[in-house]
């Protein structure tokens, strides 16, 4: 029990470090998450519409890989 919990805390800590580094260096990256090519943005005279298609796909793939790796090492 203790060894499993320790491993989970290490993985969670590494994940939080990666997310923190992404937010820290996010302004210096050549792309902005949420404003990627392929995201739909329409601004009319009285309204605007935004649908992050590519951002959603990218986040879905990244989270799938992360959870797959966690599941793989959890065995």
N, CA, C, O and CB atoms as a CASP TS submission, in Angstrom:
PFRMAT TS
TARGET T0000
AUTHOR 0000-0000-0000
METHOD Language model
MODEL 1
PARENT N/A
ATOM      1  N   UNK     1       0.825  -1.200   0.000  1.00  0.00           N
ATOM      2  CA  UNK     1       0.000   0.000   0.000  1.00  0.00           C
ATOM      3  C   UNK     1       0.865   1.258   0.000  1.00  0.00           C
ATOM      4  O   UNK     1       0.616   2.177  -0.781  1.00  0.00           O
ATOM      5  CB  UNK     1      -0.936   0.001   1.210  1.00  0.00           C
ATOM      6  N   UNK     2       1.868   1.310   0.858  1.00  0.00           N
ATOM      7  CA  UNK     2       2.711   2.497   0.960  1.00  0.00           C
ATOM      8  C   UNK     2       3.524   2.738  -0.296  1.00  0.00           C
ATOM      9  O   UNK     2       3.709   3.881  -0.713  1.00  0.00           O
ATOM     10  CB  UNK     2       3.634   2.376   2.140  1.00  0.00           C
ATOM     11  N   UNK     3       4.014   1.651  -0.906  1.00  0.00           N
ATOM     12  CA  UNK     3       4.824   1.783  -2.114  1.00  0.00           C
ATOM     13  C   UNK     3       3.983   2.291  -3.290  1.00  0.00           C
ATOM     14  O   UNK     3       4.442   3.123  -4.073  1.00  0.00           O
ATOM     15  CB  UNK     3       5.471   0.437  -2.468  1.00  0.00           C
ATOM     16  N   UNK     4       2.760   1.791  -3.408  1.00  0.00           N
ATOM     17  CA  UNK     4       1.857   2.238  -4.473  1.00  0.00           C
ATOM     18  C   UNK     4       1.510   3.718  -4.301  1.00  0.00           C
ATOM     19  O   UNK     4       1.492   4.482  -5.266  1.00  0.00           O
ATOM     20  CB  UNK     4       0.568   1.385  -4.484  1.00  0.00           C
ATOM     21  N   UNK     5       1.237   4.100  -3.067  1.00  0.00           N
ATOM     22  CA  UNK     5       0.878   5.490  -2.789  1.00  0.00           C
ATOM     23  C   UNK     5       2.055   6.419  -3.088  1.00  0.00           C
ATOM     24  O   UNK     5       1.866   7.506  -3.634  1.00  0.00           O
ATOM     25  CB  UNK     5       0.430   5.649  -1.322  1.00  0.00           C
ATOM     26  N   UNK     6       3.262   5.996  -2.735  1.00  0.00           N
ATOM     27  CA  UNK     6       4.452   6.789  -3.028  1.00  0.00           C
ATOM     28  C   UNK     6       4.681   6.957  -4.517  1.00  0.00           C
ATOM     29  O   UNK     6       5.037   8.042  -4.978  1.00  0.00           O
ATOM     30  CB  UNK     6       5.663   6.155  -2.401  1.00  0.00           C
ATOM     31  N   UNK     7       4.478   5.892  -5.266  1.00  0.00           N
ATOM     32  CA  UNK     7       4.629   5.961  -6.720  1.00  0.00           C
ATOM     33  C   UNK     7       3.598   6.901  -7.328  1.00  0.00           C
ATOM     34  O   UNK     7       3.911   7.681  -8.228  1.00  0.00           O
ATOM     35  CB  UNK     7       4.501   4.565  -7.342  1.00  0.00           C
ATOM     36  N   UNK     8       2.356   6.821  -6.827  1.00  0.00           N
ATOM     37  CA  UNK     8       1.305   7.711  -7.327  1.00  0.00           C
ATOM     38  C   UNK     8       1.646   9.169  -7.032  1.00  0.00           C
ATOM     39  O   UNK     8       1.430  10.033  -7.881  1.00  0.00           O
ATOM     40  CB  UNK     8      -0.053   7.347  -6.701  1.00  0.00           C
ATOM     41  N   UNK     9       2.173   9.453  -5.845  1.00  0.00           N
ATOM     42  CA  UNK     9       2.546  10.828  -5.502  1.00  0.00           C
ATOM     43  C   UNK     9       3.691  11.333  -6.377  1.00  0.00           C
ATOM     44  O   UNK     9       3.703  12.503  -6.758  1.00  0.00           O
ATOM     45  CB  UNK     9       2.941  10.917  -4.025  1.00  0.00           C
ATOM     46  N   UNK    10       4.654  10.465  -6.700  1.00  0.00           N
ATOM     47  CA  UNK    10       5.740  10.863  -7.591  1.00  0.00           C
ATOM     48  C   UNK    10       5.230  11.199  -8.987  1.00  0.00           C
ATOM     49  O   UNK    10       5.640  12.198  -9.578  1.00  0.00           O
ATOM     50  CB  UNK    10       6.782   9.760  -7.674  1.00  0.00           C
ATOM     51  N   UNK    11       4.345  10.374  -9.508  1.00  0.00           N
ATOM     52  CA  UNK    11       3.789  10.627 -10.843  1.00  0.00           C
ATOM     53  C   UNK    11       2.962  11.908 -10.830  1.00  0.00           C
ATOM     54  O   UNK    11       3.060  12.722 -11.748  1.00  0.00           O
ATOM     55  CB  UNK    11       2.923   9.431 -11.316  1.00  0.00           C
ATOM     56  N   UNK    12       2.157  12.085  -9.804  1.00  0.00           N
ATOM     57  CA  UNK    12       1.338  13.298  -9.700  1.00  0.00           C
ATOM     58  C   UNK    12       2.219  14.534  -9.576  1.00  0.00           C
ATOM     59  O   UNK    12       1.930  15.563 -10.186  1.00  0.00           O
ATOM     60  CB  UNK    12       0.384  13.205  -8.495  1.00  0.00           C
ATOM     61  N   UNK    13       3.287  14.445  -8.794  1.00  0.00           N
ATOM     62  CA  UNK    13       4.209  15.567  -8.655  1.00  0.00           C
ATOM     63  C   UNK    13       4.903  15.914  -9.957  1.00  0.00           C
ATOM     64  O   UNK    13       5.069  17.090 -10.283  1.00  0.00           O
ATOM     65  CB  UNK    13       5.236  15.261  -7.604  1.00  0.00           C
ATOM     66  N   UNK    14       5.311  14.895 -10.706  1.00  0.00           N
ATOM     67  CA  UNK    14       5.948  15.128 -12.005  1.00  0.00           C
ATOM     68  C   UNK    14       4.963  15.778 -12.969  1.00  0.00           C
ATOM     69  O   UNK    14       5.325  16.680 -13.725  1.00  0.00           O
ATOM     70  CB  UNK    14       6.482  13.805 -12.597  1.00  0.00           C
ATOM     71  N   UNK    15       3.727  15.319 -12.938  1.00  0.00           N
ATOM     72  CA  UNK    15       2.703  15.897 -13.806  1.00  0.00           C
ATOM     73  C   UNK    15       2.466  17.363 -13.458  1.00  0.00           C
ATOM     74  O   UNK    15       2.345  18.196 -14.356  1.00  0.00           O
ATOM     75  CB  UNK    15       1.391  15.105 -13.693  1.00  0.00           C
ATOM     76  N   UNK    16       2.398  17.688 -12.174  1.00  0.00           N
ATOM     77  CA  UNK    16       2.191  19.075 -11.752  1.00  0.00           C
ATOM     78  C   UNK    16       3.387  19.935 -12.156  1.00  0.00           C
ATOM     79  O   UNK    16       3.206  21.090 -12.540  1.00  0.00           O
ATOM     80  CB  UNK    16       1.964  19.152 -10.223  1.00  0.00           C
ATOM     81  N   UNK    17       4.602  19.398 -12.077  1.00  0.00           N
ATOM     82  CA  UNK    17       5.784  20.147 -12.517  1.00  0.00           C
ATOM     83  C   UNK    17       5.732  20.444 -14.012  1.00  0.00           C
ATOM     84  O   UNK    17       6.057  21.552 -14.439  1.00  0.00           O
ATOM     85  CB  UNK    17       7.061  19.368 -12.186  1.00  0.00           C
ATOM     86  N   UNK    18       5.327  19.466 -14.799  1.00  0.00           N
ATOM     87  CA  UNK    18       5.237  19.669 -16.246  1.00  0.00           C
ATOM     88  C   UNK    18       4.178  20.715 -16.581  1.00  0.00           C
ATOM     89  O   UNK    18       4.408  21.584 -17.422  1.00  0.00           O
ATOM     90  CB  UNK    18       4.917  18.343 -16.958  1.00  0.00           C
ATOM     91  N   UNK    19       3.027  20.637 -15.932  1.00  0.00           N
ATOM     92  CA  UNK    19       1.969  21.615 -16.172  1.00  0.00           C
ATOM     93  C   UNK    19       2.426  23.003 -15.734  1.00  0.00           C
ATOM     94  O   UNK    19       2.168  23.986 -16.428  1.00  0.00           O
ATOM     95  CB  UNK    19       0.677  21.213 -15.429  1.00  0.00           C
ATOM     96  N   UNK    20       3.098  23.092 -14.593  1.00  0.00           N
ATOM     97  CA  UNK    20       3.611  24.377 -14.119  1.00  0.00           C
ATOM     98  C   UNK    20       4.631  24.971 -15.070  1.00  0.00           C
ATOM     99  O   UNK    20       4.611  26.174 -15.332  1.00  0.00           O
ATOM    100  CB  UNK    20       4.227  24.219 -12.748  1.00  0.00           C
ATOM    101  N   UNK    21       5.523  24.138 -15.590  1.00  0.00           N
ATOM    102  CA  UNK    21       6.511  24.618 -16.560  1.00  0.00           C
ATOM    103  C   UNK    21       5.832  25.088 -17.838  1.00  0.00           C
ATOM    104  O   UNK    21       6.255  26.071 -18.446  1.00  0.00           O
ATOM    105  CB  UNK    21       7.532  23.518 -16.880  1.00  0.00           C
ATOM    106  N   UNK    22       4.785  24.389 -18.243  1.00  0.00           N
ATOM    107  CA  UNK    22       4.053  24.802 -19.440  1.00  0.00           C
ATOM    108  C   UNK    22       3.430  26.180 -19.243  1.00  0.00           C
ATOM    109  O   UNK    22       3.492  27.018 -20.143  1.00  0.00           O
ATOM    110  CB  UNK    22       2.967  23.774 -19.789  1.00  0.00           C
ATOM    111  N   UNK    23       2.833  26.424 -18.082  1.00  0.00           N
ATOM    112  CA  UNK    23       2.243  27.730 -17.821  1.00  0.00           C
ATOM    113  C   UNK    23       3.314  28.806 -17.665  1.00  0.00           C
ATOM    114  O   UNK    23       3.106  29.944 -18.087  1.00  0.00           O
ATOM    115  CB  UNK    23       1.374  27.674 -16.570  1.00  0.00           C
ATOM    116  N   UNK    24       4.450  28.467 -17.070  1.00  0.00           N
ATOM    117  CA  UNK    24       5.520  29.431 -16.871  1.00  0.00           C
ATOM    118  C   UNK    24       6.137  29.867 -18.195  1.00  0.00           C
ATOM    119  O   UNK    24       6.359  31.056 -18.424  1.00  0.00           O
ATOM    120  CB  UNK    24       6.588  28.844 -15.967  1.00  0.00           C
ATOM    121  N   UNK    25       6.414  28.896 -19.064  1.00  0.00           N
ATOM    122  CA  UNK    25       7.038  29.191 -20.352  1.00  0.00           C
ATOM    123  C   UNK    25       6.023  29.322 -21.481  1.00  0.00           C
ATOM    124  O   UNK    25       6.415  29.474 -22.638  1.00  0.00           O
ATOM    125  CB  UNK    25       8.036  28.115 -20.694  1.00  0.00           C
ATOM    126  N   UNK    26       4.739  29.267 -21.178  1.00  0.00           N
ATOM    127  CA  UNK    26       3.692  29.279 -22.201  1.00  0.00           C
ATOM    128  C   UNK    26       3.694  30.508 -23.088  1.00  0.00           C
ATOM    129  O   UNK    26       3.391  30.418 -24.277  1.00  0.00           O
ATOM    130  CB  UNK    26       2.369  29.163 -21.552  1.00  0.00           C
ATOM    131  N   UNK    27       4.033  31.662 -22.518  1.00  0.00           N
ATOM    132  CA  UNK    27       4.045  32.884 -23.314  1.00  0.00           C
ATOM    133  C   UNK    27       5.178  32.932 -24.316  1.00  0.00           C
ATOM    134  O   UNK    27       5.117  33.693 -25.282  1.00  0.00           O
ATOM    135  CB  UNK    27       4.131  34.071 -22.418  1.00  0.00           C
ATOM    136  N   UNK    28       6.212  32.132 -24.105  1.00  0.00           N
ATOM    137  CA  UNK    28       7.373  32.134 -24.995  1.00  0.00           C
ATOM    138  C   UNK    28       7.283  31.067 -26.086  1.00  0.00           C
ATOM    139  O   UNK    28       8.135  31.012 -26.973  1.00  0.00           O
ATOM    140  CB  UNK    28       8.636  31.929 -24.190  1.00  0.00           C
ATOM    141  N   UNK    29       6.261  30.226 -26.021  1.00  0.00           N
ATOM    142  CA  UNK    29       6.109  29.177 -27.027  1.00  0.00           C
ATOM    143  C   UNK    29       5.631  29.774 -28.344  1.00  0.00           C
ATOM    144  O   UNK    29       4.954  30.801 -28.346  1.00  0.00           O
ATOM    145  CB  UNK    29       5.126  28.097 -26.543  1.00  0.00           C
ATOM    146  N   UNK    30       5.976  29.142 -29.467  1.00  0.00           N
ATOM    147  CA  UNK    30       5.555  29.692 -30.764  1.00  0.00           C
ATOM    148  C   UNK    30       4.060  29.517 -31.043  1.00  0.00           C
ATOM    149  O   UNK    30       3.553  30.082 -32.012  1.00  0.00           O
ATOM    150  CB  UNK    30       6.346  29.037 -31.873  1.00  0.00           C
ATOM    151  N   UNK    31       3.352  28.758 -30.226  1.00  0.00           N
ATOM    152  CA  UNK    31       1.915  28.584 -30.409  1.00  0.00           C
ATOM    153  C   UNK    31       1.213  28.882 -29.095  1.00  0.00           C
ATOM    154  O   UNK    31       1.802  28.751 -28.022  1.00  0.00           O
ATOM    155  CB  UNK    31       1.581  27.150 -30.902  1.00  0.00           C
ATOM    156  N   UNK    32      -0.024  29.276 -29.183  1.00  0.00           N
ATOM    157  CA  UNK    32      -0.836  29.549 -28.003  1.00  0.00           C
ATOM    158  C   UNK    32      -1.937  28.510 -27.925  1.00  0.00           C
ATOM    159  O   UNK    32      -2.721  28.359 -28.861  1.00  0.00           O
ATOM    160  CB  UNK    32      -1.429  30.985 -28.043  1.00  0.00           C
ATOM    161  N   UNK    33      -1.999  27.799 -26.820  1.00  0.00           N
ATOM    162  CA  UNK    33      -3.058  26.818 -26.641  1.00  0.00           C
ATOM    163  C   UNK    33      -4.384  27.558 -26.581  1.00  0.00           C
ATOM    164  O   UNK    33      -4.556  28.462 -25.763  1.00  0.00           O
ATOM    165  CB  UNK    33      -2.831  25.962 -25.357  1.00  0.00           C
ATOM    166  N   UNK    34      -5.310  27.185 -27.429  1.00  0.00           N
ATOM    167  CA  UNK    34      -6.582  27.878 -27.523  1.00  0.00           C
ATOM    168  C   UNK    34      -6.656  28.787 -28.730  1.00  0.00           C
ATOM    169  O   UNK    34      -7.732  29.264 -29.090  1.00  0.00           O
ATOM    170  CB  UNK    34      -6.826  28.671 -26.279  1.00  0.00           C
ATOM    171  N   UNK    35      -5.522  29.027 -29.354  1.00  0.00           N
ATOM    172  CA  UNK    35      -5.488  29.851 -30.568  1.00  0.00           C
ATOM    173  C   UNK    35      -4.680  29.164 -31.653  1.00  0.00           C
ATOM    174  O   UNK    35      -3.895  29.801 -32.355  1.00  0.00           O
ATOM    175  CB  UNK    35      -4.900  31.240 -30.269  1.00  0.00           C
ATOM    176  N   UNK    36      -4.872  27.892 -31.781  1.00  0.00           N
ATOM    177  CA  UNK    36      -4.132  27.121 -32.779  1.00  0.00           C
ATOM    178  C   UNK    36      -4.798  27.231 -34.143  1.00  0.00           C
ATOM    179  O   UNK    36      -5.995  27.505 -34.229  1.00  0.00           O
ATOM    180  CB  UNK    36      -4.028  25.648 -32.357  1.00  0.00           C
ATOM    181  N   UNK    37      -4.033  27.021 -35.211  1.00  0.00           N
ATOM    182  CA  UNK    37      -4.653  26.984 -36.530  1.00  0.00           C
ATOM    183  C   UNK    37      -5.661  25.832 -36.589  1.00  0.00           C
ATOM    184  O   UNK    37      -5.344  24.709 -36.197  1.00  0.00           O
ATOM    185  CB  UNK    37      -3.577  26.832 -37.642  1.00  0.00           C
ATOM    186  N   UNK    38      -6.828  26.098 -37.059  1.00  0.00           N
ATOM    187  CA  UNK    38      -7.882  25.093 -37.103  1.00  0.00           C
ATOM    188  C   UNK    38      -8.964  25.340 -36.078  1.00  0.00           C
ATOM    189  O   UNK    38     -10.050  24.769 -36.186  1.00  0.00           O
ATOM    190  CB  UNK    38      -7.301  23.731 -36.895  1.00  0.00           C
ATOM    191  N   UNK    39      -8.700  26.179 -35.081  1.00  0.00           N
ATOM    192  CA  UNK    39      -9.744  26.571 -34.142  1.00  0.00           C
ATOM    193  C   UNK    39     -10.666  27.566 -34.851  1.00  0.00           C
ATOM    194  O   UNK    39     -10.208  28.475 -35.543  1.00  0.00           O
ATOM    195  CB  UNK    39      -9.132  27.192 -32.832  1.00  0.00           C
ATOM    196  N   UNK    40     -11.954  27.378 -34.666  1.00  0.00           N
ATOM    197  CA  UNK    40     -12.941  28.202 -35.354  1.00  0.00           C
ATOM    198  C   UNK    40     -13.250  29.432 -34.509  1.00  0.00           C
ATOM    199  O   UNK    40     -13.635  29.319 -33.345  1.00  0.00           O
ATOM    200  CB  UNK    40     -14.234  27.396 -35.644  1.00  0.00           C
ATOM    201  N   UNK    41     -13.077  30.604 -35.108  1.00  0.00           N
ATOM    202  CA  UNK    41     -13.400  31.855 -34.425  1.00  0.00           C
ATOM    203  C   UNK    41     -14.116  32.767 -35.411  1.00  0.00           C
ATOM    204  O   UNK    41     -13.602  33.064 -36.489  1.00  0.00           O
ATOM    205  CB  UNK    41     -12.114  32.544 -33.856  1.00  0.00           C
ATOM    206  N   UNK    42     -15.279  33.195 -35.034  1.00  0.00           N
ATOM    207  CA  UNK    42     -16.058  34.104 -35.879  1.00  0.00           C
ATOM    208  C   UNK    42     -16.478  35.295 -35.035  1.00  0.00           C
ATOM    209  O   UNK    42     -17.041  35.132 -33.953  1.00  0.00           O
ATOM    210  CB  UNK    42     -17.308  33.387 -36.497  1.00  0.00           C
ATOM    211  N   UNK    43     -16.206  36.485 -35.530  1.00  0.00           N
ATOM    212  CA  UNK    43     -16.629  37.690 -34.829  1.00  0.00           C
ATOM    213  C   UNK    43     -17.508  38.509 -35.758  1.00  0.00           C
ATOM    214  O   UNK    43     -17.065  39.035 -36.779  1.00  0.00           O
ATOM    215  CB  UNK    43     -15.408  38.519 -34.344  1.00  0.00           C
ATOM    216  N   UNK    44     -18.759  38.594 -35.366  1.00  0.00           N
ATOM    217  CA  UNK    44     -19.714  39.386 -36.127  1.00  0.00           C
ATOM    218  C   UNK    44     -19.809  40.791 -35.572  1.00  0.00           C
ATOM    219  O   UNK    44     -18.987  41.218 -34.761  1.00  0.00           O
ATOM    220  CB  UNK    44     -21.083  38.724 -36.121  1.00  0.00           C
ATOM    221  N   UNK    45     -20.826  41.497 -36.024  1.00  0.00           N
ATOM    222  CA  UNK    45     -20.998  42.878 -35.577  1.00  0.00           C
ATOM    223  C   UNK    45     -21.430  42.932 -34.112  1.00  0.00           C
ATOM    224  O   UNK    45     -20.944  43.775 -33.357  1.00  0.00           O
ATOM    225  CB  UNK    45     -22.026  43.597 -36.457  1.00  0.00           C
ATOM    226  N   UNK    46     -22.328  42.053 -33.708  1.00  0.00           N
ATOM    227  CA  UNK    46     -22.856  42.087 -32.347  1.00  0.00           C
ATOM    228  C   UNK    46     -22.554  40.832 -31.530  1.00  0.00           C
ATOM    229  O   UNK    46     -22.967  40.736 -30.375  1.00  0.00           O
ATOM    230  CB  UNK    46     -24.332  42.294 -32.397  1.00  0.00           C
ATOM    231  N   UNK    47     -21.858  39.895 -32.098  1.00  0.00           N
ATOM    232  CA  UNK    47     -21.600  38.656 -31.367  1.00  0.00           C
ATOM    233  C   UNK    47     -20.306  38.019 -31.857  1.00  0.00           C
ATOM    234  O   UNK    47     -19.743  38.409 -32.879  1.00  0.00           O
ATOM    235  CB  UNK    47     -22.779  37.671 -31.524  1.00  0.00           C
ATOM    236  N   UNK    48     -19.859  37.037 -31.103  1.00  0.00           N
ATOM    237  CA  UNK    48     -18.679  36.279 -31.519  1.00  0.00           C
ATOM    238  C   UNK    48     -18.891  34.819 -31.146  1.00  0.00           C
ATOM    239  O   UNK    48     -19.650  34.495 -30.233  1.00  0.00           O
ATOM    240  CB  UNK    48     -17.374  36.842 -30.860  1.00  0.00           C
ATOM    241  N   UNK    49     -18.204  33.949 -31.873  1.00  0.00           N
ATOM    242  CA  UNK    49     -18.321  32.515 -31.657  1.00  0.00           C
ATOM    243  C   UNK    49     -16.922  31.913 -31.727  1.00  0.00           C
ATOM    244  O   UNK    49     -16.154  32.205 -32.643  1.00  0.00           O
ATOM    245  CB  UNK    49     -19.277  31.854 -32.707  1.00  0.00           C
ATOM    246  N   UNK    50     -16.600  31.071 -30.748  1.00  0.00           N
ATOM    247  CA  UNK    50     -15.292  30.429 -30.703  1.00  0.00           C
ATOM    248  C   UNK    50     -15.479  28.951 -30.415  1.00  0.00           C
ATOM    249  O   UNK    50     -16.156  28.588 -29.453  1.00  0.00           O
ATOM    250  CB  UNK    50     -14.380  31.088 -29.635  1.00  0.00           C
ATOM    251  N   UNK    51     -14.889  28.094 -31.237  1.00  0.00           N
ATOM    252  CA  UNK    51     -14.958  26.651 -31.030  1.00  0.00           C
ATOM    253  C   UNK    51     -13.556  26.079 -31.232  1.00  0.00           C
ATOM    254  O   UNK    51     -13.078  26.025 -32.365  1.00  0.00           O
ATOM    255  CB  UNK    51     -15.993  25.978 -32.005  1.00  0.00           C
ATOM    256  N   UNK    52     -12.885  25.651 -30.156  1.00  0.00           N
ATOM    257  CA  UNK    52     -11.492  25.191 -30.256  1.00  0.00           C
ATOM    258  C   UNK    52     -11.369  23.742 -30.729  1.00  0.00           C
ATOM    259  O   UNK    52     -11.162  22.845 -29.912  1.00  0.00           O
ATOM    260  CB  UNK    52     -10.809  25.337 -28.914  1.00  0.00           C
ATOM    261  N   UNK    53     -11.491  23.508 -32.001  1.00  0.00           N
ATOM    262  CA  UNK    53     -11.465  22.162 -32.568  1.00  0.00           C
ATOM    263  C   UNK    53     -10.096  21.515 -32.375  1.00  0.00           C
ATOM    264  O   UNK    53      -9.994  20.443 -31.778  1.00  0.00           O
ATOM    265  CB  UNK    53     -11.824  22.203 -34.058  1.00  0.00           C
ATOM    266  N   UNK    54      -9.061  22.151 -32.870  1.00  0.00           N
ATOM    267  CA  UNK    54      -7.715  21.577 -32.826  1.00  0.00           C
ATOM    268  C   UNK    54      -7.188  21.537 -31.393  1.00  0.00           C
ATOM    269  O   UNK    54      -6.517  20.578 -31.012  1.00  0.00           O
ATOM    270  CB  UNK    54      -6.756  22.382 -33.721  1.00  0.00           C
ATOM    271  N   UNK    55      -7.478  22.550 -30.606  1.00  0.00           N
ATOM    272  CA  UNK    55      -7.057  22.548 -29.210  1.00  0.00           C
ATOM    273  C   UNK    55      -7.693  21.391 -28.458  1.00  0.00           C
ATOM    274  O   UNK    55      -7.026  20.736 -27.657  1.00  0.00           O
ATOM    275  CB  UNK    55      -7.415  23.875 -28.540  1.00  0.00           C
ATOM    276  N   UNK    56      -8.955  21.133 -28.699  1.00  0.00           N
ATOM    277  CA  UNK    56      -9.635  20.008 -28.060  1.00  0.00           C
ATOM    278  C   UNK    56      -9.040  18.672 -28.466  1.00  0.00           C
ATOM    279  O   UNK    56      -8.864  17.786 -27.629  1.00  0.00           O
ATOM    280  CB  UNK    56     -11.107  20.031 -28.399  1.00  0.00           C
ATOM    281  N   UNK    57      -8.729  18.524 -29.749  1.00  0.00           N
ATOM    282  CA  UNK    57      -8.103  17.278 -30.218  1.00  0.00           C
ATOM    283  C   UNK    57      -6.719  17.086 -29.610  1.00  0.00           C
ATOM    284  O   UNK    57      -6.365  15.980 -29.201  1.00  0.00           O
ATOM    285  CB  UNK    57      -8.002  17.275 -31.747  1.00  0.00           C
ATOM    286  N   UNK    58      -5.938  18.162 -29.551  1.00  0.00           N
ATOM    287  CA  UNK    58      -4.602  18.079 -28.988  1.00  0.00           C
ATOM    288  C   UNK    58      -4.643  17.726 -27.504  1.00  0.00           C
ATOM    289  O   UNK    58      -3.865  16.887 -27.050  1.00  0.00           O
ATOM    290  CB  UNK    58      -3.865  19.391 -29.193  1.00  0.00           C
ATOM    291  N   UNK    59      -5.527  18.346 -26.753  1.00  0.00           N
ATOM    292  CA  UNK    59      -5.666  18.020 -25.334  1.00  0.00           C
ATOM    293  C   UNK    59      -6.153  16.594 -25.135  1.00  0.00           C
ATOM    294  O   UNK    59      -5.716  15.917 -24.205  1.00  0.00           O
ATOM    295  CB  UNK    59      -6.623  18.992 -24.659  1.00  0.00           C
ATOM    296  N   UNK    60      -7.049  16.130 -25.991  1.00  0.00           N
ATOM    297  CA  UNK    60      -7.550  14.773 -25.892  1.00  0.00           C
ATOM    298  C   UNK    60      -6.438  13.756 -26.114  1.00  0.00           C
ATOM    299  O   UNK    60      -6.334  12.778 -25.374  1.00  0.00           O
ATOM    300  CB  UNK    60      -8.670  14.551 -26.891  1.00  0.00           C
ATOM    301  N   UNK    61      -5.615  13.979 -27.117  1.00  0.00           N
ATOM    302  CA  UNK    61      -4.505  13.064 -27.393  1.00  0.00           C
ATOM    303  C   UNK    61      -3.492  13.101 -26.245  1.00  0.00           C
ATOM    304  O   UNK    61      -3.009  12.054 -25.815  1.00  0.00           O
ATOM    305  CB  UNK    61      -3.816  13.430 -28.733  1.00  0.00           C
ATOM    306  N   UNK    62      -3.170  14.287 -25.750  1.00  0.00           N
ATOM    307  CA  UNK    62      -2.199  14.403 -24.661  1.00  0.00           C
ATOM    308  C   UNK    62      -2.700  13.711 -23.397  1.00  0.00           C
ATOM    309  O   UNK    62      -1.945  12.986 -22.749  1.00  0.00           O
ATOM    310  CB  UNK    62      -1.901  15.878 -24.368  1.00  0.00           C
ATOM    311  N   UNK    63      -3.957  13.924 -23.042  1.00  0.00           N
ATOM    312  CA  UNK    63      -4.500  13.278 -21.848  1.00  0.00           C
ATOM    313  C   UNK    63      -4.607  11.762 -22.022  1.00  0.00           C
ATOM    314  O   UNK    63      -4.409  11.014 -21.064  1.00  0.00           O
ATOM    315  CB  UNK    63      -5.870  13.860 -21.515  1.00  0.00           C
ATOM    316  N   UNK    64      -4.917  11.308 -23.229  1.00  0.00           N
ATOM    317  CA  UNK    64      -4.968   9.875 -23.492  1.00  0.00           C
ATOM    318  C   UNK    64      -3.598   9.243 -23.286  1.00  0.00           C
ATOM    319  O   UNK    64      -3.490   8.185 -22.665  1.00  0.00           O
ATOM    320  CB  UNK    64      -5.468   9.606 -24.916  1.00  0.00           C
ATOM    321  N   UNK    65      -2.564   9.876 -23.796  1.00  0.00           N
ATOM    322  CA  UNK    65      -1.207   9.350 -23.632  1.00  0.00           C
ATOM    323  C   UNK    65      -0.798   9.358 -22.162  1.00  0.00           C
ATOM    324  O   UNK    65      -0.211   8.392 -21.675  1.00  0.00           O
ATOM    325  CB  UNK    65      -0.207  10.169 -24.465  1.00  0.00           C
ATOM    326  N   UNK    66      -1.105  10.441 -21.457  1.00  0.00           N
ATOM    327  CA  UNK    66      -0.741  10.534 -20.035  1.00  0.00           C
ATOM    328  C   UNK    66      -1.422   9.437 -19.235  1.00  0.00           C
ATOM    329  O   UNK    66      -0.771   8.756 -18.443  1.00  0.00           O
ATOM    330  CB  UNK    66      -1.118  11.915 -19.464  1.00  0.00           C
ATOM    331  N   UNK    67      -2.718   9.256 -19.428  1.00  0.00           N
ATOM    332  CA  UNK    67      -3.428   8.231 -18.672  1.00  0.00           C
ATOM    333  C   UNK    67      -3.021   6.820 -19.093  1.00  0.00           C
ATOM    334  O   UNK    67      -3.057   5.901 -18.275  1.00  0.00           O
ATOM    335  CB  UNK    67      -4.926   8.406 -18.842  1.00  0.00           C
ATOM    336  N   UNK    68      -2.634   6.635 -20.354  1.00  0.00           N
ATOM    337  CA  UNK    68      -2.145   5.330 -20.788  1.00  0.00           C
ATOM    338  C   UNK    68      -0.826   5.008 -20.094  1.00  0.00           C
ATOM    339  O   UNK    68      -0.622   3.881 -19.644  1.00  0.00           O
ATOM    340  CB  UNK    68      -1.972   5.294 -22.321  1.00  0.00           C
ATOM    341  N   UNK    69       0.074   5.994 -20.004  1.00  0.00           N
ATOM    342  CA  UNK    69       1.359   5.786 -19.336  1.00  0.00           C
ATOM    343  C   UNK    69       1.147   5.494 -17.855  1.00  0.00           C
ATOM    344  O   UNK    69       1.790   4.602 -17.301  1.00  0.00           O
ATOM    345  CB  UNK    69       2.268   7.018 -19.512  1.00  0.00           C
ATOM    346  N   UNK    70       0.261   6.229 -17.219  1.00  0.00           N
ATOM    347  CA  UNK    70      -0.038   5.978 -15.805  1.00  0.00           C
ATOM    348  C   UNK    70      -0.590   4.568 -15.630  1.00  0.00           C
ATOM    349  O   UNK    70      -0.175   3.856 -14.716  1.00  0.00           O
ATOM    350  CB  UNK    70      -1.047   7.022 -15.262  1.00  0.00           C
ATOM    351  N   UNK    71      -1.505   4.159 -16.481  1.00  0.00           N
ATOM    352  CA  UNK    71      -2.062   2.815 -16.407  1.00  0.00           C
ATOM    353  C   UNK    71      -1.033   1.730 -16.685  1.00  0.00           C
ATOM    354  O   UNK    71      -1.090   0.647 -16.103  1.00  0.00           O
ATOM    355  CB  UNK    71      -3.198   2.685 -17.373  1.00  0.00           C
ATOM    356  N   UNK    72      -0.091   2.023 -17.578  1.00  0.00           N
ATOM    357  CA  UNK    72       0.939   1.046 -17.929  1.00  0.00           C
ATOM    358  C   UNK    72       1.876   0.794 -16.741  1.00  0.00           C
ATOM    359  O   UNK    72       2.223  -0.352 -16.454  1.00  0.00           O
ATOM    360  CB  UNK    72       1.746   1.532 -19.153  1.00  0.00           C
ATOM    361  N   UNK    73       2.281   1.865 -16.054  1.00  0.00           N
ATOM    362  CA  UNK    73       3.191   1.721 -14.927  1.00  0.00           C
ATOM    363  C   UNK    73       2.485   1.324 -13.644  1.00  0.00           C
ATOM    364  O   UNK    73       3.139   0.983 -12.658  1.00  0.00           O
ATOM    365  CB  UNK    73       3.936   2.998 -14.712  1.00  0.00           C
ATOM    366  N   UNK    74       1.188   1.361 -13.643  1.00  0.00           N
ATOM    367  CA  UNK    74       0.431   1.021 -12.447  1.00  0.00           C
ATOM    368  C   UNK    74       0.297  -0.491 -12.249  1.00  0.00           C
ATOM    369  O   UNK    74      -0.017  -0.952 -11.152  1.00  0.00           O
ATOM    370  CB  UNK    74      -0.941   1.651 -12.515  1.00  0.00           C
ATOM    371  N   UNK    75       0.533  -1.249 -13.301  1.00  0.00           N
ATOM    372  CA  UNK    75       0.406  -2.704 -13.237  1.00  0.00           C
ATOM    373  C   UNK    75       1.360  -3.326 -12.288  1.00  0.00           C
ATOM    374  O   UNK    75       1.366  -4.547 -12.131  1.00  0.00           O
ATOM    375  CB  UNK    75       0.599  -3.300 -14.570  1.00  0.00           C
TER
END
